[in-house]
Structures are given as C-alpha cells and as structure tokens.
C-alpha cells in the first residue's frame, strides 16, 4: 500500500502516518493544528477531508516557518521558478536564519546540523552541479560516464540516471574513485551505495513544493498563526490537534513546559487530541496507537505513536461510536 506524503521536511513530521491520524477526528466547524511544524497534518486534512470542516487553522510558533510554508504553497520553490544552488557546510552555518536552508539542508531536518558529512560533501556537490546545472567536473564525468546531458533532460530524469549508474556499480563493483566517499561505519554497504544514488537536498526541496495545494479552493478557508498554543482563540465546535515537543526527547531548539500544556489541554471545552509517546496523566485517555518507522542515526526503529484525548474529545468519540452502533 502506498503512503501519501504531506508537508515540508521537518523534524518529527507526521507525514508518513498523517492519513491514520486524521481518520480519528470527528467532524466539526473548525480544525486547529496548534503545533503545526511542517504542515503535514493540516495538508492531509485539506487534501483528504476538505468537506468535513468549514475552517482550518494552522499555528506554528516560528514565524519564519509559517512564511516558508506560505511561499511553498504559492509555488515559489517549484523548479520553474527556483533553481537550487548547492549549499555547503560553511554557508549553511552562516545561514541558519534562513528557514529554507535550515530545514532542507540540515541532518534529519533538525535545523542545526549540516546535512552531509565532511567526507561525502564533495561528492554531493559534484552530483548536484551535474544534475541541477548540467555542469560536470572530473568526478561527475567518471560517475555518469559522459561529460554532460543533452537538452531536454529534466532534473528528475538526471537524478534517475544517477541512480541507474549507481545500480550498475552495485552489480559490477564499485570503482576506486567512489570508495573514497564511503567511510561511514554506521552504514552497511547497501546503505552507502543507496546514499551515493540519492540527492537528499533535492528530495527535500520537492517535498517543500507542496504541489497538491497550489490550486485548492479550500485554501481560502485556511488561517495561519504564529503564536504560543495558549494564545490562540479557539472557536466553538472545534477539533484541536496538538503535536507538542515530546517530553524527554529532542527539544526542537525551544523550551517547552509539558505540565502547563497538559493543564491547558485538560480544561478545554473543545475536543483536544494529542500525539505523544506516553502520557501518564489520568485526565487523558489513550484512544489509538499507530506504529511508525523512526529514522535515528541511520537506523530504522519501529516506535508506537500514541494519540490521547482530553475528556471532551473522549466523550465526543464515545457518542459517535454509540450513534454508529444504533444505526447498525
């Protein structure tokens, strides 16, 4: 079964399980995504459930991320308008105030560490220049087996050609001029070859383009905010989804008071659904567990993504279940 991917590159993104998460929410007049991050849940709602809500509200406390999302929806990062330059380590560290650089060129989208190791950065730059600009240095000529693409090859086609060349090397043996770039002891041979065939920075950019949304009429019903979650005025008949920084995990470069947040969520008169690994607070009920592959230190780990409900949300779900049972 194929997985729909939503939102831009962002640490902790729910893009791979967004369809499962949004299937939980009852219909209402308003949908609030209060810790919106990379926009994956809101985009999934706009694409999959546009008729179930009158208005959609997206909040992300980092205002530059909100502006980046708006530009992405407007198509500013489509290849027709934007030809991405290669951003090296030094430029990345000098440009952390730029949200595009910070998100798309950081390792694991953590917005602080550069995407590539020092060993492989020269290779990635050479491949980027060849694929994006059709500029071939000596390394690119060896990897691709020619000195440039003829007219008519898109960036996507050039990337596929690169992957095909790496697959040939995988079958026939890796040449010495590429072995130099495979020094990551955490990765096995297959993973290292796969990394040679990928240009992650372009994959990140394509996710940033948010192409599904450019023409959607429901964007007229979407409001953006850049506030603390507790400063947003919640309207009546609303569903509130919260994906706050998880307790005891990477801090997203901000301080977050989990206890205050849970106190706020518990007293809301509207339905609040929370993504967390674990909430021991008895004011919240575990309503669904979703298995998710977590990429950590180049390893794939399966973790449980839990969805909790405040009392209002729990009662709403129970009422919906009872209504469904009566109809059957």
C-alpha positions, 0 to 999 in steps of 0.5 A: 500500500502506498503512503501519501506524503504531506508537508515540508521536511521537518523534524518529527513530521507526521507525514508518513502516518498523517492519513491514520491520524486524521481518520480519528477526528470527528467532524466539526466547524473548525480544525486547529493544528496548534503545533503545526511544524511542517504542515503535514497534518493540516495538508492531509486534512485539506487534501483528504477531508476538505468537506468535513470542516468549514475552517482550518487553522494552522499555528506554528510558533516560528514565524519564519516557518509559517512564511516558508510554508506560505511561499511553498504553497504559492509555488515559489520553490517549484523548479520553474521558478527556483533553481537550487544552488548547492549549499555547503557546510560553511554557508549553511552555518552562516545561514541558519536564519534562513528557514529554507536552508535550515530545514532542507539542508540540515541532518534529519531536518533538525535545523542545526546540523549540516546535512552531509558529512565532511567526507561525502560533501564533495561528492554531493556537490559534484552530483548536484552541479551535474544534475541541477546545472548540467555542469560536470567536473572530473568526478561527475564525468567518471560517475555518469560516464559522459561529460554532460546531458543533452537538452531536454533532460529534466532534473528528475530524469538526471537524478534517475540516471544517477541512480541507474549508474549507481545500480550498475556499480552495485552489480559490477563493483564499485570503482576506486574513485567512489570508495573514497566517499564511503567511510561511514561505519554506521552504514552497511554497504547497501546503505552507502551505495543507496546514499551515493544514488540519492540527492537528499537536498533535492528530495527535500526541496520537492517535498517543500513544493507542496504541489497538491495545494497550489490550486485548492479552493479550500485554501481560502478557508485556511488561517495561519498563526504564529503564536504560543498554543495558549494564545490562540482563540479557539472557536466553538465546535472545534477539533484541536490537534496538538503535536507538542515537543515530546517530553524527554526527547529532542527539544526542537531548539525551544523550551517547552513546559509539558505540565502547563500544556497538559493543564491547558489541554485538560480544561478545554471545552473543545475536543483536544487530541494529542500525539505523544509517546506516553502520557501518564496523566489520568485526565487523558485517555489513550484512544489509538496507537499507530506504529511508525518507522523512526529514522535515528542515526541511520537506523530504522526503529519501529516506535508506537505513536500514541494519540490521547484525548482530553475528556471532551474529545473522549466523550465526543468519540464515545457518542459517535461510536454509540450513534454508529452502533444504533444505526447498525 
